Amino acid sequence: DIQMTQSPSSLSASVGDRVTITCRASQSISSYLNWYQQKPGKAPKLLICAASSLQSGVPSRFSGSGSGTDFTLTISSLQPEDFATYYCQQSHSIPRTFGQGTKLEIK
Amino acid sequence: EVQLVESGGGLVQPGGSLRLSCAASGFTFSGYEMNWVRQAPGKGLEWVSYINSDGSTIYYADSVKGRFTISRDNAKNSLYLQMNSLRAEDTAVYYCARDDRTTMAIPNFDYWGQGTLVTVSS
């Protein structure tokens, strides 16, 4: 199975900050990497697919990059509604494993 | 508007069974692969099972293999998860999620239901 490791596990930041979350795969997954946002009590929401393709309706302050084993999710200027938990997921092979999540909290 | 609505969760004793349903609307259900994903209380996301559009290809996580069965009824626009021999560690919110491959043919879960809670406890 491909293991997905996110860092950090939690992060405190302020509105307006630039934030980067990293995700590392245990083996190469090309661009088979998706990012989801989840708010408490809600279902996850797809933000970015194929490593860097922004889902329709997602603000442009979100961006994704990377290929192979190392990926990043960047939020260029944090907004109050961005405080949530973020998960990466590989879709290269079964099982479709998720990272453990990064909880983004208000400083 | 795409909608996925899960039902069938509840409290069940260890060793018991439960059948979850996911009713789909707003898209051509028979044209999409589907998944079940679960989330234990306070924990992260865990992929559980996958089924292709006509039900001929199915995969399971090792943690549920031999105990859970995924199926679908395209005529009823519905996805199912039959869960047998339930254990305390199966306690979680269960989500159905649509599998999309529009972007570069790379799979992603573009729509999710609101989830249904399964609690396994005596």
Contacts between the chains, C-beta under 8 A, distances in Angstrom:
chain1	res1	chain2	res2	distance
A	31	B	104	6.9
A	31	B	106	6.4
A	32	B	106	5.4
A	32	B	107	7.5
A	34	B	106	7.9
A	34	B	108	4.4
A	34	B	109	7.3
A	36	B	45	7.6
A	36	B	109	7.5
A	38	B	45	7.8
A	42	B	114	7.9
A	43	B	95	5.8
A	43	B	112	3.9
A	43	B	113	6.5
A	43	B	114	5.7
A	43	B	115	5.9
A	44	B	37	7.9
A	44	B	45	6.5
A	44	B	95	7.6
A	44	B	109	7.4
A	44	B	112	5.8
A	45	B	112	7.5
A	46	B	108	5.8
A	46	B	109	6.3
A	46	B	110	5.2
A	49	B	100	7.9
A	49	B	103	5.0
A	49	B	106	6.2
A	49	B	108	4.0
A	49	B	110	7.6
A	50	B	103	4.8
A	50	B	104	4.7
A	50	B	106	4.2
A	50	B	108	7.5
A	53	B	103	4.8
A	53	B	104	7.3
A	55	B	110	7.2
A	87	B	44	6.7
A	87	B	45	5.6
A	89	B	45	7.6
A	89	B	47	7.9
A	89	B	108	7.7
A	89	B	109	7.5
A	91	B	106	6.1
A	91	B	107	4.0
A	91	B	108	6.1
A	94	B	50	6.8
A	94	B	59	4.7
A	95	B	47	5.4
A	95	B	59	7.4
A	95	B	61	5.2
A	95	B	62	7.5
A	96	B	35	7.3
A	96	B	47	4.4
A	96	B	50	7.3
A	96	B	107	7.4
A	97	B	47	6.7
A	98	B	44	6.0
A	98	B	45	4.4
A	98	B	46	7.0
A	98	B	47	6.9
A	99	B	44	7.5
A	100	B	44	5.1
A	101	B	44	4.6
A	101	B	45	7.5
